[in-house]
Structures are given as C-alpha cells and as structure tokens.
C-alpha cells in the first residue's frame, strides 16, 4: 500500500512538472511573437514603412491632416502609440501630414451639391460627410451650411462637410370634429384645409325624419383628433333634416 501511494505521488509530481513546463513554453511563445511599436512621428512615409517592416509590423496610412510643426509627407500621428506591445504582423494606423494649411476654405452655401463638390475638389480639398435637413427657404439639394466655415484658418483636416436642403415635410393638421355641421359647411372647411371629400353617405340608422333638404354630418373618417395631411381623403356619414 505504501509503495502504491509513493508511485502515485511521483506520478502527480511528474504531471505538475509537465503542465508547468507547457505553460512556460506557451507564455514564451506568445511573448516571443510580440513587438514594441516604434515612434514613427516625424518620419518620412517611406522610412516609416521600412522600419515597420523591420519590426514585423505593417504601416497603413489612414488619414491626412494639416500640421504647423510636421512637414508634409511625414507621419503626424499613429495608433497604437509608440512603446505599445502588439502581436507580430500588427497593422499600425498612421496619419500623414499635409504641412501647414495652404488651401482656402471656399464659400459653398447656396450652391447645388454637385457644384459644391466640384469646387471643393478643384481646390485640393476633400468632401467629408453629407447630411440633409428639410428646409423650405432654399431649393432642394442646395447647400445651406458647411464645416469648416468659408475662409476658416487653423483647420486640421482637408475635408469639408456639407449640409444640404431637403424637401420640406408635408404640413400636418389635427382633424377637427365636424359632426353636427351641415354638409356644405363641413365640405367648405375640409376644402380650405387642403383635404378632399370622397363620399357623403346617408346613415340610415341615425337618420331622422326628413323635414327639409338640410344635410347634417353625424359621422366622419378620419376621426376627430387624427393627424392628417393635405390631400387626405375624408368620408362623411350624413342624415337628412
């Protein structure tokens, strides 16, 4: 029995040693594939690409910015930062300097979106983001705002973002309660609001004895309080009085 326990203890020791050795080997293998990111800022792009390759990294130029301190064609910023530990083969995103701002930001408001885009590109700038805003005081697709503003200085990016006019939304009304009105008065009110009467059917269940030729609204669709727009079809239920 004692001999069996002794053999079991030796076996457990061997298992622990093997597992520890495997963990150490794995840790060394993982860290052996890590590299330290160099500081590429201020380097020429070709030089930065060569150094990145020497370190087992890939340099990707992701953007361009104006810089009053970094000459054009050199790296102005990077991600990850210098000194970070990354895996072998990691892609480092680097932004290229355009040097100091030399292009004037043009005035684009009032132009069509197409004319504004041509104007931007002709000046060596780039069109940034587009956005649309319903706007009744300018033709559709006309530029109503821009960023940076016309003539701006000290900008960091060569991109100009544009906001252009979209078609204004249809007017909305709250459907009034027309029950109890004569059909002629209700029809006139509906027409003045830009709505249109489709039908005026007699409601026999609610009909009163016919005394004269007056038609009175006793039901309507859409119901009172509903949201309607110009052109909405209106149906009346009427009785004769």
C-alpha positions as CSV (number, residue, x, y, z in Angstrom):
1,X,0.0,0.0,0.0
2,X,2.8,2.4,0.9
3,X,4.6,1.6,-2.3
4,X,1.4,2.3,-4.3
5,X,1.0,5.7,-2.6
6,X,4.6,6.5,-3.3
7,X,4.2,5.7,-7.0
8,X,1.0,7.8,-7.2
9,X,2.8,10.8,-5.6
10,X,5.7,10.5,-8.1
11,X,3.2,10.4,-10.9
12,X,1.4,13.5,-9.7
13,X,4.8,15.3,-9.4
14,X,5.6,14.4,-13.0
15,X,2.2,15.7,-14.2
16,X,2.6,19.0,-12.4
17,X,6.1,19.4,-13.8
18,X,4.8,18.7,-17.3
19,X,2.0,21.2,-17.0
20,X,4.2,23.9,-15.7
21,X,6.7,23.3,-18.5
22,X,3.9,23.5,-21.1
23,X,2.6,26.8,-19.6
24,X,6.0,28.4,-19.5
25,X,6.7,27.3,-23.1
26,X,3.3,28.8,-24.2
27,X,4.0,32.0,-22.4
28,X,7.4,32.3,-24.0
29,X,5.9,31.6,-27.4
30,X,3.2,34.2,-27.1
31,X,5.6,36.9,-25.8
32,X,8.2,35.9,-28.4
33,X,5.7,37.0,-31.1
34,X,5.1,40.4,-29.5
35,X,7.0,43.5,-30.7
36,X,7.3,47.1,-29.4
37,X,5.7,49.7,-31.7
38,X,8.4,52.3,-32.8
39,X,7.8,56.0,-32.8
40,X,7.0,56.9,-36.4
41,X,6.1,60.5,-35.8
42,X,8.1,62.9,-37.9
43,X,9.5,60.1,-40.2
44,X,9.0,60.2,-44.0
45,X,6.3,57.7,-45.0
46,X,8.8,55.5,-46.9
47,X,11.2,55.4,-43.9
48,X,8.3,54.6,-41.5
49,X,7.2,51.8,-43.8
50,X,10.7,50.3,-43.9
51,X,11.1,50.4,-40.1
52,X,7.7,48.9,-39.6
53,X,8.6,46.0,-41.8
54,X,11.9,45.5,-40.0
55,X,9.9,45.2,-36.7
56,X,7.4,42.7,-38.3
57,X,4.7,45.3,-38.5
58,X,2.5,46.8,-41.2
59,X,2.1,50.5,-41.7
60,X,-1.3,51.7,-43.0
61,X,-1.8,55.3,-43.9
62,X,-5.3,56.0,-42.6
63,X,-5.7,59.8,-43.0
64,X,-4.2,63.1,-43.7
65,X,-4.1,66.3,-41.5
66,X,-2.7,69.7,-41.6
67,X,0.2,70.4,-39.2
68,X,2.1,73.6,-38.4
69,X,5.0,71.6,-37.0
70,X,5.3,68.3,-39.0
71,X,6.4,68.8,-42.7
72,X,4.2,67.5,-45.5
73,X,4.8,63.8,-46.3
74,X,5.8,62.8,-42.8
75,X,3.9,60.9,-40.1
76,X,1.9,63.3,-37.9
77,X,0.2,60.7,-35.6
78,X,-0.1,56.9,-35.1
79,X,-2.2,54.3,-33.4
80,X,-1.2,52.3,-31.3
81,X,1.2,54.8,-29.7
82,X,4.9,54.4,-29.6
83,X,6.0,51.9,-27.0
84,X,2.9,49.7,-27.1
85,X,3.4,46.0,-27.2
86,X,1.5,44.3,-30.1
87,X,1.5,41.0,-31.9
88,X,3.9,40.3,-34.7
89,X,2.2,41.4,-38.0
90,X,0.1,44.1,-36.3
91,X,-1.2,46.9,-38.5
92,X,-0.2,50.4,-37.3
93,X,-2.6,53.2,-38.5
94,X,-0.6,56.3,-39.3
95,X,-1.8,59.8,-40.4
96,X,0.3,61.7,-42.9
97,X,1.0,65.4,-42.5
98,X,-0.1,67.9,-45.2
99,X,2.1,70.6,-43.7
100,X,0.6,74.0,-42.8
101,X,-2.9,74.8,-44.1
102,X,-2.5,76.4,-47.5
103,X,-5.9,75.8,-49.1
104,X,-8.6,78.4,-48.6
105,X,-12.0,77.1,-47.4
106,X,-14.4,78.3,-50.1
107,X,-17.9,79.7,-49.6
108,X,-20.3,76.9,-50.7
109,X,-23.7,77.9,-49.3
110,X,-26.3,78.5,-51.9
111,X,-24.6,76.2,-54.4
112,X,-26.0,72.9,-55.6
113,X,-24.5,69.8,-54.0
114,X,-22.8,68.9,-57.3
115,X,-21.3,72.4,-57.9
116,X,-20.1,72.5,-54.2
117,X,-18.4,69.1,-54.6
118,X,-16.6,70.3,-57.8
119,X,-15.5,73.5,-56.1
120,X,-14.1,71.6,-53.1
121,X,-12.1,69.1,-55.2
122,X,-10.7,71.8,-57.5
123,X,-9.1,73.4,-54.5
124,X,-7.3,70.2,-53.5
125,X,-9.7,69.6,-50.6
126,X,-11.9,66.6,-49.9
127,X,-15.7,66.3,-49.4
128,X,-16.3,65.0,-45.9
129,X,-19.7,63.9,-44.6
130,X,-23.0,64.8,-46.2
131,X,-26.2,65.5,-44.3
132,X,-29.7,66.5,-45.4
133,X,-32.2,68.8,-43.5
134,X,-35.7,69.6,-44.6
135,X,-35.6,73.2,-45.4
136,X,-38.3,75.4,-47.1
137,X,-36.2,78.5,-47.8
138,X,-33.8,77.0,-50.3
139,X,-34.1,74.8,-53.4
140,X,-33.7,71.1,-52.8
141,X,-30.1,69.9,-52.8
142,X,-28.8,73.5,-52.2
143,X,-26.0,73.8,-49.6
144,X,-27.3,75.5,-46.5
145,X,-24.3,75.1,-44.2
146,X,-20.7,73.8,-44.3
147,X,-17.9,72.9,-41.9
148,X,-15.3,74.4,-41.7
149,X,-16.9,77.8,-42.4
150,X,-15.8,79.7,-45.5
151,X,-12.4,81.3,-45.0
152,X,-11.6,79.3,-41.8
153,X,-8.0,79.1,-40.8
154,X,-6.2,76.7,-38.4
155,X,-8.3,73.7,-39.6
156,X,-6.8,70.3,-39.1
157,X,-8.4,68.3,-41.8
158,X,-8.7,68.9,-45.6
159,X,-12.3,67.7,-45.5
160,X,-15.3,70.0,-45.9
161,X,-18.6,68.6,-44.6
162,X,-21.8,69.8,-46.2
163,X,-25.4,70.2,-45.1
164,X,-27.9,70.5,-48.0
165,X,-31.6,71.3,-48.1
166,X,-34.1,68.5,-48.4
167,X,-37.8,68.8,-49.4
168,X,-39.8,70.3,-46.5
169,X,-42.2,67.8,-44.8
170,X,-45.8,67.9,-45.7
171,X,-47.9,70.1,-43.4
172,X,-49.9,68.2,-40.8
173,X,-53.3,69.1,-39.3
174,X,-55.4,67.8,-36.5
175,X,-58.7,66.6,-37.9
176,X,-61.5,68.8,-36.5
177,X,-64.8,67.5,-35.2
178,X,-67.3,68.1,-37.9
179,X,-70.2,66.3,-36.5
180,X,-73.3,68.4,-36.2
181,X,-72.3,70.7,-39.0
182,X,-74.2,70.9,-42.2
183,X,-72.6,69.0,-45.1
184,X,-72.0,72.3,-47.0
185,X,-70.2,73.9,-44.1
186,X,-68.1,70.8,-43.4
187,X,-67.2,70.4,-47.0
188,X,-66.1,74.0,-47.3
189,X,-63.9,73.7,-44.1
190,X,-62.3,70.5,-45.4
191,X,-61.5,72.0,-48.8
192,X,-60.0,75.1,-47.2
193,X,-57.6,72.8,-45.3
194,X,-56.4,71.1,-48.4
195,X,-58.3,67.9,-47.7
196,X,-60.8,66.4,-50.1
197,X,-64.2,64.8,-49.5
198,X,-64.5,61.4,-51.1
199,X,-68.1,60.4,-50.1
200,X,-71.0,61.6,-48.1
201,X,-73.2,58.5,-47.4
202,X,-76.5,58.6,-45.7
203,X,-76.5,56.9,-42.2
204,X,-79.9,55.2,-42.2
205,X,-79.5,54.0,-38.6
206,X,-79.1,57.6,-37.4
207,X,-81.5,59.2,-39.9
208,X,-84.2,61.4,-38.6
209,X,-87.5,62.1,-40.4
210,X,-86.9,64.2,-43.5
211,X,-88.3,67.6,-42.9
212,X,-86.3,69.8,-45.3
213,X,-83.3,69.4,-47.6
214,X,-80.6,70.2,-44.9
215,X,-77.9,67.5,-44.7
216,X,-76.1,67.2,-41.4
217,X,-72.8,65.3,-40.6
218,X,-73.2,62.7,-37.9
219,X,-70.0,60.7,-38.5
220,X,-66.6,61.2,-40.1
221,X,-63.4,59.4,-41.1
222,X,-60.7,60.2,-40.2
223,X,-61.9,60.7,-36.7
224,X,-61.7,64.0,-34.9
225,X,-58.2,64.4,-33.4
226,X,-56.4,62.3,-36.1
227,X,-53.3,63.6,-37.8
228,X,-54.0,64.4,-41.5
229,X,-52.0,66.0,-44.4
230,X,-53.1,67.9,-47.5
231,X,-54.9,65.5,-49.8
232,X,-56.2,63.2,-47.1
233,X,-59.5,61.7,-48.2
234,X,-62.4,62.4,-45.9
235,X,-65.7,60.4,-45.7
236,X,-68.9,61.7,-44.1
237,X,-71.9,60.0,-42.8
238,X,-74.9,62.2,-43.0
239,X,-78.6,62.4,-42.2
240,X,-81.4,64.4,-43.7
241,X,-83.2,67.1,-41.7
